[in-house]
Every structure is written in C-alpha cells, then in structure tokens.
Amino acid sequence: MEITYRKHEDFCVPNLLMHGSEPAAYGRFGRMRLKYLKEHRRAVYVGASYI
C-alpha cells in the first residue's frame, strides 16, 4: 500500500480516504452510553449524532 501526502502549512498530512461508509455498530455498553446521554446529557447526545 502506498500512502501519498499533501502539504498543509508546515505539516505533511496523509491523503486517507474511506471507501464506502458502514453504519455504526454499537455494542451493549455503547447502547447504554447513548441511552444515558439521551436521557441526562441531551446537548452531548445531539452533538454526538453529527459525528
């Protein structure tokens, strides 16, 4: 695999692309965390949905 880079200011940043996107798969504790955020930390839950 060959990685190419681009110059951004004084840094070399790798050109990484994701081919196709997979739906998020949350395990038991991930679902529990989302439920907690939805019920008790609504602002964090709404902000996390944009990621």
DACOR-V747028 format. One record per run of one state. SS is the DSSP state (2 for helix, 1 for strand, 0 for the rest). FROM is the first residue (numbers start at 1). TO is the last residue. If there is no record, write none. Layout:
SS,FROM,TO
SS,FROM,TO
This chain:
0,1,4
1,5,8
0,9,10
1,11,14
0,15,27
2,28,40
0,41,41
2,42,48
0,49,51
